[in-house]
Amino acid sequence: MTDANNILALLQRPLEPTFLPKDDGKTVIDLPDEFLTDRYRPIGAELQSRFSNDAEQRIPVRSVPMPDLSFANGIDRRGAFSLFAPKHRDAAGALINLFLQQPDFATLMSVATYCRDRLNPVLFQYSLAVAVQHREDTKDVNIPSIVSLFPDQFVDPAVFPKLREEGAAVQQENRMVIDIPPNYTASDREDEQRMAYFREDIGVNMHHWHWHLVYPGDGPDEVVRKDRRGELFFYMHSQLIARYNADRFCAKLKKVRNLTNYREPIVEGYYPKMIRSSNNRSYPARAANTTLQDVDRVDNGTTVSVNDLERWRDRIHEAIDQGFVLDKSGNRIMLDEQRGIDILGDVVEASSLTPNAQLYGSLHNMGHNVIAYVHDPDYRYLEDYGVMGDVTTAMRDPIFYRWHGMIDGIFRRHKELLTPYTAEQLGNPGVTVNSVGVQLSRPNTPANVLLTYWQRSQVDLAAGLDFGPKGNVFASFTHLQHAPFSFRVEVNNESGAVRKGTLRIWLAPKSDERGTALTFREQRRYFIEMDTSTVTLNPGMNTIVRRSDQSSVTIPYERTFRAIGTKSAPTDKDALAQFRFCGCGWPQHMLVPKGSPEGVQFDLFAMVTDFEQDSVAQELDPNAPCSDAHSFCGLRDKKYPDRRAMGYPFDRRTADTVATLADFVTPNSNMKTATVQVKFNNTVIART
């Protein structure tokens, strides 16, 4: 049986020729001579013998007819690649399709090997990763952490010379860990720098990349058309904005000012301090008070005007106000309570599922482009895109949150037109939540107090250092972390029979950056989902305890920063189950807002709904891999495991008489709130 993990060898050291050894020199891919590029074919025999003598594993690649790669013409192998550029998206879709069409794994391995040295490495890696996740014969292959493959998109480039020096001069057992300095893009004279720990967090940016890997906007229909994909686009990004604003209040910064006026100067500048390893050029900066310009890029065919963005936005607004969008034939597609938000997600993004691209355009994607090329909109200076042009780097820029705040406002315009939830939709007769609280895992700690601090962790970057040293080369980075804790919910089942329910736990700031209490209408926008789980309620009182590391939103550190290599997956069955899936999920270390040294107060909300009204008709294996972060990522090859609208019960407006959270909770016995405090300790603790 062919080992599908062999394909992981193609993902390592993206810019090195395929014939160079992988897995720290232990694995060699045996290439047919005709697969070598023009530069190496004349000396193929010498290369094969020179680099394969010490190999412990040889991966044979059989000769196949060479595929037509003309769809990637014009995309420089060592240039920038962006999923927001239409030409690049089309090429990625074609390459994904090519990989999916291969009849068996051996043929896929051969075709992918041929493509690897001839295509842009980011185009190749993205397309192969998508295909691997969607093929039956490779879907259990674990896609490696992208920070290991493209550290230049996450890490201060000043550390790369140090890493190479350490790797070249020092034997493996004596190598030191190289420290990545935190928050290096600006000084504290820039207020937005208070949020650098969030925006430049490696795990946060990896989440954004991996979500778009699982939910690509273009490609074969069977890859793009996933259950409630458009709604998930809305919800995941909406939660990003809610979490960002909650942390802004902790930092005494006002909420994000949405980018609703495309003509006014962008006051925030951003200087990324990053270099693309493929061509050794820096990501361009954006000076403060820059104004958006029409884009006409002859290098990749991206053409869009600011007027286009305004026209598409206004047409979407009109569709929302009218309650329907028009398809290509002029037929009405109603934006109802069930599918309206899903359709809008496809329209706004816009994915290949949008019902009318000609009419509604590509607001989200092209907005990224207009911002990404603001420094050189007509390619006059031969500059590539800025960080907003790449899903791996976009969240580093403060403008990302202003742009997506505007996008979120469009979705909320639709949500505000829906009728408030009825008492029947919110209630759960016979079930009473008596109390909810949190407790740190360490003994003798006060209830309802959460603790955050800095943690120093390590990541192995050797596999992304092309032409770098053999062995491991570790870098350390500092990130936010929270002390482990548990949610404790007391629920009384008064029905006299065993019942199943869905426990929903949310957290929201009580006040803004000035300490002014938020109205419930304002607060609804800032509720962040902490956990959703299915619970069994025995008659009488039930005590439900959910550990913070069981959250349905997050994935553990080990999956966010997992190792790579053809033999890196654990062999133990239970460990392998935890290791699998795509690494899609919010990083566990960012589950809790930062808080402050004096403490920031939040409302903790718990609700138990009727499982019969929540459940989706499908068979689920509770021990199936990759089901632990379904809130943002759904379930692989399954329907989204909750029939309710994403964001329920806070996604719709409430009656005018509901002025506070207490007004919302009091009529519903299946809800309960508590006040929790998040305290930040400004110390750095090394990860053990």
C-alpha positions in Angstrom: 0.0 0.0 0.0 1.4 3.4 -1.0 2.2 5.6 2.0 0.2 8.8 1.4 2.5 10.7 3.8 5.2 10.6 1.2 3.6 13.6 -0.4 4.7 15.7 2.6 8.2 15.5 1.3 7.1 17.8 -1.5 6.0 20.5 1.0 9.4 20.9 2.7 11.8 23.7 1.8 9.6 25.1 -0.9 12.2 26.8 -3.0 14.8 24.0 -3.0 14.9 21.7 -6.0 13.0 18.5 -5.4 16.1 16.3 -5.8 17.6 17.7 -2.6 17.1 15.5 0.5 14.2 16.1 2.8 13.5 15.1 6.4 16.9 16.3 7.6 18.7 14.4 4.8 17.0 11.1 5.5 14.5 11.1 2.6 15.2 11.4 -1.1 12.7 11.6 -4.0 13.9 9.6 -7.0 13.0 11.7 -10.0 12.8 10.5 -13.6 15.4 12.4 -15.7 12.7 14.2 -17.7 11.2 15.7 -14.4 14.4 17.7 -13.8 14.3 21.3 -15.0 16.4 22.6 -17.8 19.1 23.8 -15.5 19.7 20.4 -13.9 18.8 17.9 -16.6 22.3 17.8 -18.2 23.8 16.8 -14.8 21.0 14.7 -13.6 23.0 11.5 -13.0 25.6 13.3 -10.9 22.9 15.0 -8.8 21.0 11.8 -8.1 24.1 10.0 -6.9 25.5 13.0 -5.0 22.5 13.6 -2.8 21.1 10.1 -2.3 23.9 8.2 -0.8 23.0 8.8 2.9 19.3 8.5 2.5 17.3 6.2 4.8 14.1 6.4 2.7 13.8 6.6 -1.0 10.5 7.7 -2.6 10.2 6.4 -6.2 8.4 8.6 -8.6 7.2 7.1 -11.8 7.2 8.8 -15.2 3.8 10.2 -16.4 2.8 12.4 -19.3 3.8 15.9 -18.4 0.7 18.0 -17.6 -0.1 21.3 -19.3 0.7 24.1 -16.8 -0.1 27.0 -19.2 -2.8 28.1 -16.7 0.0 29.4 -14.5 1.8 31.4 -17.3 2.7 34.8 -16.0 2.9 33.8 -12.4 6.6 34.2 -11.6 8.1 31.2 -9.7 9.9 33.5 -7.4 7.3 36.3 -7.4 4.3 37.0 -5.1 1.2 34.9 -5.1 -2.2 36.2 -3.9 -5.5 34.4 -3.5 -7.1 37.8 -3.9 -5.8 38.3 -7.4 -8.3 36.9 -10.0 -5.6 35.5 -12.2 -3.9 33.8 -9.3 -7.2 32.4 -7.9 -8.0 30.9 -11.4 -4.6 29.3 -11.5 -5.0 27.8 -8.0 -8.4 26.5 -9.0 -7.0 24.9 -12.1 -4.1 23.3 -10.2 -6.4 22.0 -7.5 -8.5 20.4 -10.2 -5.4 18.9 -11.8 -4.4 17.2 -8.5 -8.0 16.0 -7.8 -8.3 14.4 -11.2 -5.4 12.0 -10.8 -6.7 8.5 -10.6 -4.5 7.2 -7.7 -2.0 8.4 -5.2 1.1 7.2 -7.2 0.0 9.3 -10.2 -0.8 12.3 -7.9 2.7 12.0 -6.5 4.2 12.0 -9.9 2.2 15.0 -11.2 2.8 17.0 -8.1 6.5 16.2 -8.3 6.7 17.5 -11.9 4.8 20.7 -10.9 6.8 21.5 -7.8 9.9 22.9 -9.5 8.0 24.7 -12.2 5.4 26.7 -10.3 5.3 29.4 -7.8 5.9 27.7 -4.4 2.9 29.4 -2.6 0.6 28.5 -5.5 1.9 24.9 -5.4 1.7 24.4 -1.7 -1.8 26.0 -1.3 -3.2 24.0 -4.2 -1.6 20.7 -3.1 -2.8 21.2 0.5 -6.4 21.8 -0.7 -6.3 18.7 -2.9 -4.8 16.5 -0.2 -7.6 17.5 2.2 -10.3 16.6 -0.3 -9.0 13.4 -1.9 -10.1 10.1 -0.3 -6.7 8.6 -0.6 -4.9 11.5 1.2 -7.5 13.1 3.5 -5.8 11.7 6.6 -2.5 13.2 5.6 -1.6 16.0 8.1 -0.9 19.3 6.4 2.1 20.8 8.2 2.1 24.1 10.0 2.6 26.9 7.4 4.9 28.8 9.8 7.4 25.9 9.3 7.2 26.1 5.5 7.0 29.9 5.0 8.5 31.5 8.1 9.0 34.7 6.1 5.3 35.3 6.3 5.2 35.2 10.1 8.6 35.9 11.5 10.9 38.9 11.8 13.5 38.4 9.0 16.2 39.6 11.3 16.3 36.2 12.9 17.0 34.3 9.6 20.7 35.1 9.4 21.1 34.1 13.0 19.2 30.8 12.4 21.4 30.0 9.4 24.6 30.9 11.3 23.6 28.7 14.3 22.7 25.8 12.0 25.8 26.0 9.9 28.4 26.6 12.7 27.0 24.5 15.6 26.2 20.8 15.8 22.6 19.9 16.4 23.0 19.0 20.1 24.7 22.3 21.0 22.4 24.7 19.0 20.9 27.6 20.8 17.3 28.8 20.4 17.1 32.1 18.5 14.6 34.6 20.0 12.1 36.4 17.8 11.6 39.9 19.3 7.9 40.6 20.0 6.0 43.7 18.6 8.8 44.9 16.3 6.7 46.8 13.7 6.3 50.1 15.6 7.2 52.0 18.8 4.7 52.7 21.6 4.3 56.2 20.1 1.8 54.4 17.8 -1.4 53.6 19.8 -2.3 50.7 17.5 0.9 49.0 18.7 -0.9 48.1 21.9 -2.7 45.5 19.7 0.4 44.1 18.1 0.3 41.0 20.3 -3.0 40.1 18.7 -2.4 41.2 15.1 1.0 39.7 14.8 0.3 36.5 16.8 1.6 33.6 14.7 -1.3 31.3 15.7 -3.9 33.9 14.9 -2.5 34.4 11.4 -2.1 30.7 10.9 -5.8 30.3 11.8 -6.8 32.7 9.1 -4.6 30.9 6.5 -5.9 27.5 7.4 -9.5 28.5 7.4 -9.2 29.7 3.8 -7.4 26.4 3.0 -10.4 24.5 4.3 -12.9 26.9 2.6 -11.3 28.0 -0.6 -13.2 30.6 -2.6 -12.5 29.1 -6.0 -11.8 25.6 -7.4 -13.8 22.5 -8.3 -17.4 22.8 -7.1 -17.1 19.8 -4.8 -14.3 21.5 -3.0 -15.9 24.9 -2.7 -19.6 24.0 -2.1 -19.6 23.0 1.6 -22.5 23.1 4.0 -23.3 26.7 5.1 -20.0 28.0 3.7 -21.2 31.5 3.1 -22.6 31.8 6.6 -19.4 30.5 8.1 -17.4 33.1 6.2 -19.6 35.7 7.9 -19.5 34.1 11.4 -15.7 33.3 11.6 -14.8 36.8 10.5 -17.5 38.4 12.7 -16.0 36.6 15.7 -12.5 37.9 14.8 -13.8 41.4 14.9 -15.7 40.8 18.2 -12.6 39.3 19.8 -10.4 42.2 18.5 -12.7 44.8 19.9 -12.9 43.1 23.3 -9.1 43.2 23.5 -9.1 46.8 22.3 -11.3 47.7 25.3 -8.8 46.0 27.6 -6.1 48.1 26.0 -8.1 51.3 26.5 -8.6 51.7 22.8 -11.9 52.5 21.2 -13.7 50.1 19.0 -12.6 49.6 15.4 -13.8 52.4 13.1 -15.2 50.6 10.1 -13.9 51.5 6.7 -17.2 52.7 5.3 -15.9 55.8 3.5 -13.5 54.6 0.7 -12.5 58.1 -0.2 -11.1 59.4 3.0 -7.4 59.0 3.9 -6.5 55.9 5.9 -5.0 57.3 9.1 -3.3 54.1 10.1 0.1 53.4 8.6 1.7 50.0 8.6 5.3 49.0 8.2 5.5 45.2 8.2 9.3 44.6 8.5 8.9 41.4 6.5 10.8 40.0 3.5 9.6 37.5 0.9 12.2 34.7 0.9 11.2 33.8 -2.7 12.7 37.0 -4.2 14.2 38.7 -1.1 12.0 41.8 -1.5 10.3 43.4 1.4 6.6 43.6 1.9 5.7 47.2 1.0 4.6 49.6 3.7 1.6 51.9 3.7 2.3 55.4 5.0 -0.3 57.1 7.3 -3.1 59.1 5.6 -2.9 57.2 2.3 -5.9 57.4 0.0 -7.2 54.4 -1.9 -6.7 54.5 -5.6 -8.0 52.7 -8.7 -5.9 49.6 -9.3 -4.7 48.5 -12.8 -1.9 46.0 -12.4 -0.5 44.8 -15.7 1.6 42.2 -13.9 -1.3 40.0 -12.8 -4.4 41.5 -14.5 -6.0 42.9 -11.4 -8.2 45.8 -12.4 -10.6 47.4 -10.0 -11.7 51.0 -9.2 -12.8 52.5 -5.9 -16.1 53.3 -7.7 -16.5 49.5 -8.3 -16.3 48.9 -4.6 -18.9 51.6 -3.9 -21.2 50.3 -6.6 -21.0 46.7 -5.4 -21.5 47.7 -1.8 -24.6 49.8 -2.7 -26.1 47.0 -4.7 -25.7 44.6 -1.9 -27.2 47.1 0.5 -30.2 47.4 -1.9 -30.6 43.7 -2.1 -30.6 43.4 1.7 -33.2 46.2 2.1 -35.4 44.5 -0.6 -35.0 41.1 0.9 -33.6 39.3 -2.2 -30.7 39.0 -4.6 -31.0 38.5 -8.3 -29.3 35.6 -10.1 -27.8 35.8 -13.6 -31.3 35.2 -15.2 -32.9 37.9 -13.1 -34.7 35.5 -10.8 -35.2 36.5 -7.2 -33.4 34.5 -4.4 -35.0 35.4 -1.1 -32.8 36.4 1.8 -34.9 34.6 4.3 -34.2 33.6 7.9 -32.8 30.2 7.0 -30.5 30.7 4.0 -30.3 34.5 3.6 -27.0 34.9 5.5 -25.4 31.9 3.7 -26.3 33.5 0.3 -25.0 36.9 1.4 -21.7 35.3 2.5 -21.2 33.9 -1.0 -22.1 37.3 -2.6 -20.0 39.5 -0.3 -16.8 37.4 -0.3 -17.3 36.6 -3.3 -16.7 32.9 -3.8 -17.4 31.0 -7.0 -20.8 30.2 -5.5 -22.0 33.8 -5.8 -25.3 33.8 -7.8 -24.4 36.9 -9.8 -20.8 38.1 -9.9 -21.6 40.5 -12.7 -24.2 42.4 -10.6 -22.7 42.2 -7.1 -19.0 42.0 -8.0 -16.3 40.9 -5.6 -16.5 43.4 -2.7 -14.4 41.5 -0.1 -11.7 40.2 -2.3 -11.2 43.3 -4.4 -11.2 45.5 -1.3 -8.2 43.5 -0.1 -6.6 44.2 -3.4 -7.3 47.9 -3.5 -5.7 48.2 0.0 -2.9 45.8 -0.8 -1.8 47.8 -3.9 -2.4 51.3 -2.5 1.4 52.0 -2.6 1.7 51.2 -6.3 -1.7 50.8 -7.9 -0.5 50.9 -11.5 2.7 48.9 -11.1 4.7 52.1 -11.8 7.3 51.1 -9.3 7.3 47.3 -9.9 6.2 46.7 -6.3 4.3 43.6 -5.2 1.2 43.7 -2.9 1.3 44.7 0.8 0.3 42.3 3.6 -3.5 42.8 2.9 -2.9 40.8 -0.3 -2.2 37.5 1.4 -4.4 35.5 3.8 -1.3 34.6 5.8 -0.3 38.2 6.5 -3.5 40.3 6.2 -4.4 40.1 9.9 -1.2 41.8 10.9 -2.4 45.2 9.5 -4.8 47.4 11.5 -6.7 48.1 8.3 -7.8 44.5 8.1 -10.1 45.0 11.1 -11.5 48.2 9.7 -12.2 46.6 6.4 -13.7 43.5 7.9 -15.6 45.7 10.4 -17.3 47.2 7.3 -17.9 43.7 5.8 -19.4 42.6 9.2 -21.7 45.7 9.1 -23.2 44.5 5.8 -24.1 41.2 7.3 -25.5 42.8 10.4 -27.6 45.1 8.2 -29.4 41.9 7.1 -29.5 40.4 10.6 -31.1 43.5 12.0 -34.0 43.2 9.5 -34.9 39.7 10.9 -37.6 39.4 13.5 -36.4 39.0 17.1 -36.3 35.5 18.4 -39.5 34.4 20.0 -39.9 33.1 23.6 -40.3 29.6 22.1 -37.0 29.9 20.1 -35.1 31.1 23.1 -36.6 29.0 25.8 -36.3 25.4 26.9 -39.2 24.4 29.2 -38.3 22.2 32.1 -34.6 23.2 32.1 -33.3 25.8 34.5 -29.7 27.0 34.6 -29.1 27.9 38.3 -25.5 29.2 38.0 -22.5 29.6 35.8 -18.9 30.4 36.7 -15.3 29.8 36.0 -12.5 28.4 38.2 -8.8 28.3 37.6 -7.3 24.8 37.6 -4.8 25.6 40.3 -5.9 25.2 43.9 -6.9 27.9 46.3 -7.7 30.5 43.6 -10.8 32.8 43.7 -13.8 31.9 41.6 -14.7 33.9 38.5 -11.2 35.3 38.0 -9.3 34.4 34.8 -5.5 35.0 34.5 -3.5 35.9 31.4 0.2 36.3 31.0 3.0 36.1 28.4 4.4 32.7 27.4 7.6 32.0 25.5 7.3 29.0 23.1 9.5 27.4 20.4 8.9 26.4 16.8 11.2 24.5 14.5 11.8 26.6 11.3 14.4 24.4 9.6 12.0 23.0 7.0 11.3 26.6 5.8 14.9 27.7 5.5 15.7 26.9 1.9 19.3 25.8 1.4 19.7 26.0 5.1 21.3 23.7 7.7 20.3 20.1 8.4 18.6 19.2 11.6 16.3 21.3 13.8 16.7 25.1 14.1 14.4 26.5 16.8 13.2 30.0 17.3 11.3 31.2 20.4 8.5 33.7 20.3 6.4 35.4 23.0 2.6 35.2 22.9 -0.4 35.8 25.1 -1.5 32.8 27.2 -4.1 32.1 29.9 -4.0 29.9 32.9 -6.1 26.7 32.5 -9.6 27.0 33.9 -13.0 25.3 33.8 -16.5 26.4 33.2 -18.9 25.1 35.8 -22.7 25.2 35.1 -25.4 24.0 37.4 -28.5 22.9 35.4 -31.8 21.6 36.9 -33.7 19.2 34.6 -37.3 19.4 35.9 -38.9 17.2 33.2 -38.5 13.9 35.1 -36.7 12.2 32.2 -33.2 12.2 30.7 -32.9 14.9 28.2 -30.1 16.1 25.9 -29.3 19.7 25.5 -26.8 22.1 23.9 -24.7 24.1 26.3 -23.7 27.5 24.8 -21.1 29.6 26.7 -20.3 33.2 25.7 -18.2 36.1 27.0 -18.7 39.8 26.4 -17.1 43.0 27.8 -19.3 45.0 30.2 -17.9 48.4 29.2 -16.0 50.2 26.6 -12.5 51.6 26.7 -13.6 54.5 28.9 -15.3 52.3 31.4 -18.8 53.3 30.1 -21.3 50.5 30.4 -22.3 49.1 27.1 -26.0 48.9 26.2 -27.3 45.5 25.3 -27.7 46.6 21.7 -24.0 47.5 21.6 -22.9 44.5 23.7 -24.5 42.0 21.4 -21.8 42.7 18.8 -19.0 41.9 21.2 -20.1 38.5 22.5 -17.4 35.9 21.8 -18.2 32.2 21.7 -16.2 30.3 24.2 -17.7 26.8 23.9 -20.6 24.9 22.5 -21.2 21.3 23.6 -23.8 18.6 23.7 -24.8 17.6 27.3 -26.9 14.9 28.8 -29.2 16.1 31.6 -30.4 13.6 34.2 -33.5 14.3 36.1 -32.8 16.8 38.9 -29.6 18.8 39.4 -26.7 18.4 37.0 -23.2 19.9 37.4 -21.5 20.3 34.0 -17.8 21.0 34.0 -16.0 22.0 30.7 -12.3 22.6 30.7 -10.9 25.5 28.7 -9.0 23.1 26.5 -12.2 21.4 25.5 -13.5 24.6 23.8 -15.4 24.0 20.5 -13.6 27.1 19.1 -10.0 26.3 19.6 -7.2 23.8 18.7 -4.3 23.0 21.0 -0.8 24.4 20.7 0.5 21.0 19.4 -1.8 21.2 16.4 -1.2 24.9 15.7 2.5 24.4 15.6 2.9 20.7 14.8 6.0 19.2 13.3 6.4 18.3 9.7 8.0 15.5 7.8 7.0 12.2 6.2 7.3 10.4 9.5 6.2 13.1 11.9 2.7 11.8 12.6 2.4 9.7 15.8 1.8 6.0 15.4 -0.4 5.5 18.5 -4.0 5.4 17.4 -5.4 7.8 20.0 -2.5 10.2 19.5 -3.0 10.1 15.8 -6.7 11.0 16.1 -5.7 14.1 18.0 -3.0 15.0 15.5 -5.2 14.8 12.4 -7.4 17.2 10.4 -6.2 20.4 9.0 -5.2 22.4 12.0 -8.2 24.6 11.4 -9.3 26.4 14.6 -8.7 29.4 16.8 -5.4 29.0 18.8 -6.1 27.9 22.3 -3.6 30.4 23.8 -5.9 33.2 22.4 -9.2 32.0 23.8 -9.3 34.6 26.6 -9.1 38.4 26.1 -6.0 39.9 27.5 -7.6 41.8 30.4 -5.5 44.2 32.4 -3.4 44.3 35.5 -6.2 45.8 37.5 -8.7 43.4 36.0 -11.4 43.9 33.3 -15.0 42.8 34.0 -16.8 40.6 31.5 -20.3 39.1 31.4 -20.2 35.3 31.3 -23.4 33.8 29.7 -24.6 30.2 29.7 -27.6 28.8 27.9 -28.9 25.3 27.5 -31.1 24.8 24.5 -33.2 21.8 23.4 -31.0 19.3 21.5 -33.9 18.1 19.4 -34.2 21.6 17.9 -30.4 22.0 17.5 -29.5 18.7 16.0 -28.7 18.0 12.4 -29.7 14.7 10.8 -26.3 13.0 10.4 -24.3 10.3 12.0 -21.5 11.6 14.2 -18.6 9.8 15.8 -17.8 11.7 19.0 -14.2 10.4 18.8 -13.7 11.4 15.2 -10.6 13.5 14.6 -10.9 17.2 13.8 -14.3 17.7 15.4 -13.0 19.7 18.3 -13.0 23.2 16.7 -16.3 22.9 14.8 -17.6 26.4 15.8 -15.3 28.2 13.3 -14.4 25.3 11.0 -17.4 23.0 10.8 -16.9 19.2 10.5 -15.0 17.5 7.7 -17.3 16.0 5.1 -20.3 16.7 7.3 -23.0 19.3 7.8 -22.4 22.1 10.3 -23.4 20.3 13.6 -25.9 22.9 14.8 -29.2 23.8 13.2 -29.4 27.2 14.8 -28.1 30.3 13.1 -24.4 30.9 13.8 -24.1 33.5 16.5 -27.5 32.5 18.1 -28.9 33.9 20.4 -27.1 37.2 19.9 -27.2 37.5 16.1 -30.6 39.2 15.9 -32.0 42.4 17.4 -34.2 42.2 20.4 -37.4 44.1 21.3 -37.0 47.7 22.3 -38.0 46.8 25.9 -34.8 44.7 26.2 -32.3 47.3 27.3 -29.8 45.2 29.3 -28.5 41.7 29.3 -30.5 41.1 32.4 -33.7 42.0 30.5 -32.7 39.4 28.0 -31.9 36.6 30.5 -34.6 37.1 33.2 -37.6 35.7 31.2 -35.6 32.6 30.2 -34.9 30.1 32.9 -32.5 28.2 30.6 -30.1 31.2 30.7 -27.8 32.5 33.4 -25.0 35.1 33.7 -22.2 35.9 36.0 -19.5 38.6 36.2 -16.0 37.4 35.7 -12.7 39.4 35.9 -9.8 38.9 33.5 -6.5 39.9 35.1 -3.2 40.2 33.1 0.1 39.5 34.7 3.0 41.1 32.8 5.4 38.3 33.2 6.9 35.9 30.7 6.8 32.1 31.5 8.6 29.6 29.3 6.5 26.8 27.9 7.5 23.5 29.4 
